Amino acid sequence: MLAGTGALVRSAVPLAELTTLRVGGPATVADCATTESLVATVRALDAAEVPVLLVAGGSNLLVSDDDVASVVVRIATEGVEFGAGSVTAEAGANWDGVVAASVRAGFGGLECLSGIPGSAGATPVQNVGAYGVEVDRLLRRVRLLDRATGEIDWVTPDTLAFGYRTSRLKHSDAAVVLAVEFTLHPDGTSAPLRYRELAQRLGAAEGETRPAAAVRETVLGLRAGKGMVLDPADHDTWSAGSFFTNPVVPDAEVDRVLAAIRDRLGDVPVPTYPGVGGVKFSAGWLIERAGFAKGFPGPDAPARLSTKHTLALTNRGDATTADIVALARTVRDGVAEGFGVVLVPEPVTVGVEL
Ligand SMILES: Cc1cc2nc3c(=O)[nH]c(=O)nc-3n(C[C@H](O)[C@H](O)[C@H](O)COP(=O)(O)OP(=O)(O)OC[C@H]3O[C@@H](n4cnc5c(N)ncnc54)[C@H](O)[C@@H]3O)c2cc1C
C-alpha cells in the first residue's frame, strides 16, 4: 500500500522509542523524510481507510501500552529557510533548532520558546507557548494537507482557532501541517518580556525587550532548572512537559473554588491570571496544595511527579503507560476533591483515557 510513497516502513516498533515519556506499545511506523513522501503516505493510507497517527518529536503524546491500531506516520522532514524577516520550516524540523538558528542569524521573536522539545510543525497544533509568548503571535502562515480533499494550501493563523494550548488542529485528523512560516524581528530584539521571573533575571521591566540571544540563554537556564529541557540522563525530563493545562474556571464558579481553597488552606494568597471566559488558576499550585509534593508518590514508584516541578509526570526508567495514567488519575482526583477543579491533560492521549 505504501510502495512508491518514499516512506521507510518498519513493523512492531515500540512507540516508547518515539515518545519523550518513553512509553507506548508497538506499531507499524512509516518514516517520511521528505514532504512529498509525507503527503503521498498520508494520502495512500487515507484512501485505504487505514487509521493514521502522526508523530513528530513525540513530546506531547501519551500512547497506550497495547498494539497501536494505526499506522504511525513519522514526520522526519528537516528543511529550514530564512527570508528577510521570516523563517520557513518543514514540519519535522527540530523546533529548538529553528529557534537557535533564528537567534544565530540575528533575528528576534522566538527566543522565549527556546528549549521546547519536538517539531516546528507541531507548534501550531497546541499553540505552543512559554514565558509569555505563544506561537500564534508570530505565525505568518501554515501549509496544510487537507485530508478530506487531499489539497495542499497555505492558510493564515486566523483560520486555525488558536487558544490557550489549543487550535482546530489539536485532537483532529482533519489536516497535516507540512510547513510553518514565522515573522521575525530583523533587529535581533526579543519579543516584549511578559513573564515576571524572566524579566527579573534579565534586569528588565515587564514589557521591555532585550537582545534575543540573552533572552534565549536565560530561558534555557530557567527551563533546565525545572527539568523542562530534554536530558536523557535526567529522569525528571522523561515527560511530556506540563501534564495538565492551567484550568480556566468560568467567572460564575470562581467564588466557589476560592471558598474551597480557603476551607482547606486558610487565607493564603492564590495565584490567578486573567483567562478567556474566566480566571486561570495555576495547575502546579493546585496540585502541590492538594498534597502532591514534588517526587510524589516516592522513590520506588516507576512513575512520579518530577522532583523539580509538580506539573510534570515522569517515567523513572521502567514505567508503562498504565503507570503514568494511574498517577495522572490520582493527581486529577485529588485536586478535584480538594478544590472542585477538574484538571485536563495537555498531551494528546491515544488508546487511553484518564
Ligand atoms: C520537557 C518538555 C517540555 C515541554 N515544554 C513545553 C512548553 O513550554 N510549552 C508547550 O506548549 N509545550 C511544551 N511541551 C510539549 C511539547 O513539546 C509540544 O507540544 C511540542 O510542540 C510537541 O511537538 P512534537 O513534534 O513532539 O509533537 P508530537 O508529540 O509528535 O505530536 C503531538 C500531537 O500533534 C500531532 N502532530 C504532530 N505533528 C503534526 C503535524 N505536522 N501535523 C498535524 N498534526 C501533528 C500529533 O498527531 C499529536 O496529536 C514540552 C514537552 C516536554 C517533553
Ligand as a Chemical Component Dictionary entry (heavy atoms), coordinates in Angstrom:
data_LIG
# 
_chem_comp.id                   LIG 
_chem_comp.type                 NON-POLYMER 
_chem_comp.pdbx_formal_charge   0 
_chem_comp.three_letter_code    LIG 
# 
loop_
_chem_comp_atom.comp_id 
_chem_comp_atom.atom_id 
_chem_comp_atom.alt_atom_id 
_chem_comp_atom.type_symbol 
_chem_comp_atom.charge 
_chem_comp_atom.model_Cartn_x 
_chem_comp_atom.model_Cartn_y 
_chem_comp_atom.model_Cartn_z 
_chem_comp_atom.pdbx_ordinal 
LIG C1  C1  C 0 10.354 18.504 28.677 1  
LIG C2  C2  C 0 9.183  19.067 27.903 2  
LIG C3  C3  C 0 8.888  20.426 27.983 3  
LIG C4  C4  C 0 7.815  20.965 27.254 4  
LIG N1  N1  N 0 7.559  22.305 27.351 5  
LIG C5  C5  C 0 6.534  22.843 26.663 6  
LIG C6  C6  C 0 6.264  24.256 26.739 7  
LIG O1  O1  O 0 6.961  25.002 27.414 8  
LIG N2  N2  N 0 5.210  24.731 26.051 9  
LIG C7  C7  C 0 4.420  23.937 25.271 10 
LIG O2  O2  O 0 3.477  24.455 24.650 11 
LIG N3  N3  N 0 4.665  22.612 25.157 12 
LIG C8  C8  C 0 5.697  22.051 25.834 13 
LIG N4  N4  N 0 5.941  20.708 25.741 14 
LIG C9  C9  C 0 5.074  19.858 24.919 15 
LIG C10 C10 C 0 5.611  19.584 23.501 16 
LIG O3  O3  O 0 6.996  19.723 23.441 17 
LIG C11 C11 C 0 4.989  20.485 22.453 18 
LIG O4  O4  O 0 3.597  20.342 22.452 19 
LIG C12 C12 C 0 5.530  20.185 21.046 20 
LIG O5  O5  O 0 5.062  21.148 20.130 21 
LIG C13 C13 C 0 5.125  18.793 20.525 22 
LIG O6  O6  O 0 5.834  18.567 19.330 23 
LIG P1  P1  P 0 6.101  17.106 18.793 24 
LIG O7  O7  O 0 6.730  17.245 17.478 25 
LIG O8  O8  O 0 6.865  16.343 19.821 26 
LIG O9  O9  O 0 4.632  16.550 18.675 27 
LIG P2  P2  P 0 4.088  15.013 18.858 28 
LIG O10 O10 O 0 4.220  14.693 20.312 29 
LIG O11 O11 O 0 4.847  14.165 17.905 30 
LIG O12 O12 O 0 2.624  15.199 18.451 31 
LIG C14 C14 C 0 1.718  15.909 19.282 32 
LIG C15 C15 C 0 0.346  15.982 18.590 33 
LIG O13 O13 O 0 0.448  16.770 17.410 34 
LIG C16 C16 C 0 0.125  15.994 16.256 35 
LIG N5  N5  N 0 1.072  16.401 15.214 36 
LIG C17 C17 C 0 2.437  16.366 15.270 37 
LIG N6  N6  N 0 2.950  16.855 14.131 38 
LIG C18 C18 C 0 1.899  17.195 13.345 39 
LIG C19 C19 C 0 1.788  17.770 12.045 40 
LIG N7  N7  N 0 2.864  18.073 11.317 41 
LIG N8  N8  N 0 0.550  17.991 11.533 42 
LIG C20 C20 C 0 -0.558 17.692 12.242 43 
LIG N9  N9  N 0 -0.513 17.147 13.488 44 
LIG C21 C21 C 0 0.705  16.912 14.024 45 
LIG C22 C22 C 0 0.293  14.553 16.680 46 
LIG O14 O14 O 0 -0.523 13.686 15.912 47 
LIG C23 C23 C 0 -0.156 14.618 18.126 48 
LIG O15 O15 O 0 -1.559 14.618 18.192 49 
LIG C24 C24 C 0 7.015  20.133 26.461 50 
LIG C25 C25 C 0 7.320  18.756 26.384 51 
LIG C26 C26 C 0 8.397  18.238 27.084 52 
LIG C27 C27 C 0 8.716  16.779 26.984 53 
# 
loop_
_chem_comp_bond.comp_id 
_chem_comp_bond.atom_id_1 
_chem_comp_bond.atom_id_2 
_chem_comp_bond.value_order 
_chem_comp_bond.pdbx_ordinal 
LIG C1  C2  SING 1  
LIG C2  C3  SING 2  
LIG C2  C26 DOUB 3  
LIG C3  C4  DOUB 4  
LIG C4  N1  SING 5  
LIG C4  C24 SING 6  
LIG N1  C5  DOUB 7  
LIG C5  C6  SING 8  
LIG C5  C8  SING 9  
LIG C6  O1  DOUB 10 
LIG C6  N2  SING 11 
LIG N2  C7  SING 12 
LIG C7  O2  DOUB 13 
LIG C7  N3  SING 14 
LIG N3  C8  DOUB 15 
LIG C8  N4  SING 16 
LIG N4  C9  SING 17 
LIG N4  C24 SING 18 
LIG C9  C10 SING 19 
LIG C10 O3  SING 20 
LIG C10 C11 SING 21 
LIG C11 O4  SING 22 
LIG C11 C12 SING 23 
LIG C12 O5  SING 24 
LIG C12 C13 SING 25 
LIG C13 O6  SING 26 
LIG O6  P1  SING 27 
LIG P1  O7  DOUB 28 
LIG P1  O8  SING 29 
LIG P1  O9  SING 30 
LIG O9  P2  SING 31 
LIG P2  O10 DOUB 32 
LIG P2  O11 SING 33 
LIG P2  O12 SING 34 
LIG O12 C14 SING 35 
LIG C14 C15 SING 36 
LIG C15 O13 SING 37 
LIG C15 C23 SING 38 
LIG O13 C16 SING 39 
LIG C16 N5  SING 40 
LIG C16 C22 SING 41 
LIG N5  C17 SING 42 
LIG N5  C21 SING 43 
LIG C17 N6  DOUB 44 
LIG N6  C18 SING 45 
LIG C18 C19 SING 46 
LIG C18 C21 DOUB 47 
LIG C19 N7  SING 48 
LIG C19 N8  DOUB 49 
LIG N8  C20 SING 50 
LIG C20 N9  DOUB 51 
LIG N9  C21 SING 52 
LIG C22 O14 SING 53 
LIG C22 C23 SING 54 
LIG C23 O15 SING 55 
LIG C24 C25 DOUB 56 
LIG C25 C26 SING 57 
LIG C26 C27 SING 58 
# 
